[in-house]
Amino acid sequence: MLAHCDFVYGGESAKFQLPFVTLALVPEFGSSYLLPLRFGYTRAAELILLGEPFDVSRAAELGLVTQVVPDQSF
């Protein structure tokens, strides 16, 4: 869903994951098409195929999160 949003704000303790592989599901269009366009194939493949959780700083580094917000003000 986040790939379809114009702005994404994440709290400092937010965790993200693309659990398709661990759930034995095929990635939907937002993940399989939009993420490689935004992050490049290699980074998108890492997120989709490994399915490992990542923190908000990694999400911001990738450009998935517009801004990291302190948990207290979120």
QUINORUR-V524055 format. One record per helix or strand of 2 or more residues. SS is the DSSP state (H for helix, E for strand). FROM is the first residue (numbers start at 0). TO is the last residue. If there is no record, write none. Layout:
SS FROM TO
SS FROM TO
This chain:
H 1 3
E 8 10
E 14 15
H 28 38
H 40 49
E 53 54
H 55 61
E 66 68
H 70 72
